[in-house]
Amino acid sequence: MKEPVTTPPFDVGRERGEDRRQEEQAVNDERRQSDDRRTLRYGIKLKTARSLGELEDWLDEHCSGLAQLVLLDMDDDLNHKDVQIMFEHKSDKEKFVSHYA
């Protein structure tokens, strides 16, 4: 005669799920410690044919606060790019817009 097959009680699976959620929460808490999103409050999106290096150099030379350039999309010919630039200070954003507008 075969022995009956036993399955673990439902609570065991729930405990594993709770552990997973706790681990996910710990990862999310670590991400929140990075305050880049909170300090880089002023942003713009633009399309440009300029090189990313040129834009990054300008940001490094002219911004008094933090700035971050993100490439969002690029044409197949690698010429036109959609970028997002985030600034810590509104004045840096205004300087950039007045220079490149």
C-alpha positions in Angstrom: 0.0 0.0 0.0 1.3 3.5 -1.0 1.8 6.1 1.7 -0.4 9.2 1.3 1.1 12.2 -0.4 1.2 15.2 2.0 1.3 18.8 1.0 2.7 21.5 3.2 0.1 23.5 5.0 -1.0 26.8 3.4 0.7 28.9 6.1 4.2 27.7 5.0 3.7 29.2 1.5 2.3 32.4 3.1 5.4 32.7 5.3 7.6 32.4 2.2 5.6 35.1 0.5 5.9 37.4 3.5 9.7 36.8 3.5 9.8 37.8 -0.2 7.8 40.9 0.5 10.1 41.9 3.3 13.2 41.4 1.1 11.5 43.5 -1.7 10.8 46.2 0.9 14.4 46.2 2.0 15.5 46.7 -1.6 13.0 49.5 -2.1 14.2 51.2 1.1 17.8 51.1 -0.2 16.7 52.8 -3.4 14.9 55.5 -1.5 18.1 56.4 0.3 19.5 57.6 -3.0 18.1 61.2 -3.1 19.0 62.0 -6.7 15.3 62.0 -7.7 14.6 64.4 -4.9 17.5 66.8 -5.5 17.1 66.8 -9.3 13.8 68.5 -9.4 13.9 70.6 -12.6 13.9 68.8 -15.9 13.5 69.2 -19.6 13.2 66.9 -22.5 14.6 67.9 -25.9 15.5 66.6 -29.3 18.9 67.4 -30.5 21.5 66.6 -33.2 24.3 67.7 -30.9 26.7 65.2 -29.4 26.0 64.0 -25.9 29.6 64.8 -25.0 29.1 68.4 -25.9 26.0 68.6 -23.8 27.7 66.9 -20.8 30.7 69.2 -21.1 28.4 72.3 -21.0 26.6 70.9 -18.0 29.9 70.2 -16.2 31.3 73.7 -16.9 28.2 75.8 -16.3 26.0 74.1 -13.6 26.5 75.1 -10.0 24.5 72.1 -8.8 24.0 68.5 -9.9 22.8 67.7 -13.4 22.1 64.4 -15.1 21.7 63.7 -18.8 19.7 60.6 -19.9 19.4 59.3 -23.5 15.8 58.4 -24.1 15.8 57.5 -27.8 17.9 57.8 -30.9 17.2 57.7 -34.6 18.5 54.8 -36.7 21.1 57.1 -38.3 22.4 58.0 -34.8 22.0 61.6 -35.5 18.9 62.9 -33.7 18.6 62.0 -30.0 15.8 62.5 -27.5 17.3 63.4 -24.1 16.1 64.3 -20.7 18.2 66.6 -18.5 17.5 66.9 -14.8 18.9 69.8 -12.7 19.3 70.4 -9.0 18.9 74.1 -9.3 16.2 76.0 -11.3 18.8 78.6 -12.3 21.0 75.9 -14.0 18.0 74.8 -16.0 17.3 78.4 -17.0 20.9 78.9 -18.1 20.8 75.8 -20.2 17.5 76.7 -21.9 18.7 80.2 -22.6 22.0 78.9 -24.1 20.5 76.2 -26.3 17.1 77.7 -27.2 
